[in-house]
């Protein structure tokens, strides 16, 4: 089974229940990284929504590559830091 067939968003296994209740969240930067990686090979997933739990730590990354999006890969990545 291919990765595309396994992905619940691409394959149609997941059907959105419609408009979801959302709210704004705030966080705190807990560490700065200032790192650049030219061969990251980061696969972007088609995430339509995300659930965050209190006190989780998330890495903040950005790229200057053009034409990026879900189901694509990114190689040039700048790691900004970590957020809780």
C-alpha positions in Angstrom: 0.0 0.0 0.0 1.5 3.4 -1.0 1.9 6.3 1.3 -0.7 8.1 -0.6 -3.2 5.3 -0.1 -2.4 5.2 3.7 -3.0 8.9 4.2 -6.6 9.3 5.6 -6.9 12.8 4.2 -5.8 12.1 0.7 -7.5 8.7 0.4 -10.8 9.9 1.6 -10.9 7.7 4.8 -11.3 10.8 6.9 -14.5 12.9 6.3 -14.6 16.2 8.1 -17.7 16.6 10.3 -18.1 20.1 9.0 -17.2 23.3 10.8 -15.2 22.5 13.9 -15.2 24.6 17.1 -11.9 26.4 17.2 -10.3 28.9 19.6 -7.1 31.0 19.6 -4.2 29.7 21.7 -1.1 31.4 23.0 2.3 30.0 23.6 5.7 30.8 24.8 9.0 30.5 22.9 11.2 28.3 25.2 14.3 28.1 23.0 15.9 29.6 20.0 17.7 27.5 17.4 19.0 29.6 14.5 19.9 26.6 12.4 19.8 26.1 8.6 19.5 22.7 7.0 19.9 22.3 3.2 19.0 18.6 2.8 16.2 18.1 5.4 13.9 16.0 3.2 10.9 17.1 5.3 7.6 15.6 3.9 4.7 17.9 4.3 1.4 16.2 5.2 -2.1 17.4 4.2 -3.1 18.3 7.8 -6.5 20.1 7.8 -6.7 20.6 11.5 -4.5 20.0 14.5 -5.2 19.3 18.1 -2.7 20.8 20.6 -2.4 19.7 24.2 -1.3 21.9 27.0 2.4 21.9 27.6 3.3 20.2 24.3 6.5 21.4 22.7 6.5 22.2 19.0 9.4 23.0 16.7 9.0 26.1 14.6 10.5 25.8 11.0 10.3 27.9 7.9 11.6 27.6 4.3 12.4 30.0 1.5 11.6 27.3 -1.1 8.8 28.2 -3.6 5.9 26.0 -4.6 5.7 24.0 -1.4 2.6 22.5 0.1 0.9 19.3 1.3 2.3 16.1 -0.1 5.5 17.8 -1.1 9.0 17.7 0.3 11.1 20.6 1.6 14.9 20.4 1.7 16.0 24.0 2.7 14.7 24.5 6.3 15.5 27.1 8.9 14.8 26.0 12.5 13.7 29.0 14.4 13.1 27.5 17.9 10.7 25.7 20.1 7.3 26.8 21.4 5.2 25.6 24.4 
